Amino acid sequence: MRVLPPPPNDSPQRVAALATLPLFFSLAHKRVVVAGGSDAAAWKAELIAASGAEVHLYAPRGESSEGLVDLVARGAAHVSGRIIHHDEHWHDGIFEGAALAIADCEDEGEAEAFFDAARAAGVPVNVIDKPAFCQFQFGSIVNRSPVVVAISTDGAAPILAQAIRRRIETLLPPAIKRWATIAQAVRGRVNARLDPGAARRSFWEHFVDRAFLDTPEEGVETRLMAEMDRLAKSVPAIGRVTIVGAGPGEAELLTLKAVRALQAADVILYDERISTDVLELARREAKRILVRDPDRGDRLAALARAGKRVVRLQAGNPLADTATLEESARLEGLGIGAEIIAGVDADRYPTSTGLGEAIRPQWQRRPTRAGGTWPVTE
């Protein structure tokens, strides 16, 4: 019997390969074992207790660092968190009922024994700074709780993760914490009032715009509910078409406006010249359609009439393409809003090695002694 090859699949992967799967694990009221009297063990105990866990810390007092003794006296930052100090070394009987087990072990033999004992009890285990005895890793954290950002390099470059964290710290305004708390408070009402789709997404997009621009003022929840009621009563609007120039095809060369369009799209039409890295910037829920035929105007119009926000990704700069300009005018003539977002000129910046200094972010430049700039060495 002849076995036929599987049919080609034009749908790209929505996410590239991951070194590890990032998870956010609720530890409130759960028992966690931490072994070791070092400052490193104390930091892990403090971090876990700040998540609301009951931390059982095993370390003889005579082998405990000042940081660990101070932590035990200070207690947990979380209202549900607890730190219980056991003045003894860890042993096989401590793992039952634990959600996690963490240890700081001086030598490989103790690390292996702790690892094996935790695994035998069915408890996920991490031995600090010993990747061979870790079933999970700790990332570098940006804390705007309930907004929490974690960065991991899969243990390859912790210093890089810390540098990324510092940059994210500067991007997230402190008010994000309050906005996130407000979002928690109104989420149930919004989901009950607005059906999934354009109206609900419009509400949250306006919410996010405000969160990055303003500090929440008194009465903001009342105004948000008024906006929700307005959207609930409005007649479903026709969709829009945005034609996005992908330039030479590198994700780093997309404009901020282009990225924003990709993250708001319901449907993305693209051709074979568009890279996976560019598509990765799109909203995960967006439907991706590989288009090979040259006539896409009718499909764009049909999707927009169905209320979809449609993005057509094309290489180069669509503002320099006469056919694209004519297509945009035709859509406008049909009563469908159409916008063109320019792409970086592929002739001017053909590859990343040819990037001009003018389009580098400011943080990628450094001053010369004469006051100019040197391009950063890749």
Order of alpha helices (4+ residues) and beta strands (2+ residues): beta-alpha-beta-alpha-beta-beta-alpha-beta-beta-beta-alpha-alpha-alpha-alpha-beta-alpha-beta-alpha-beta-alpha-beta-alpha-beta-beta-beta
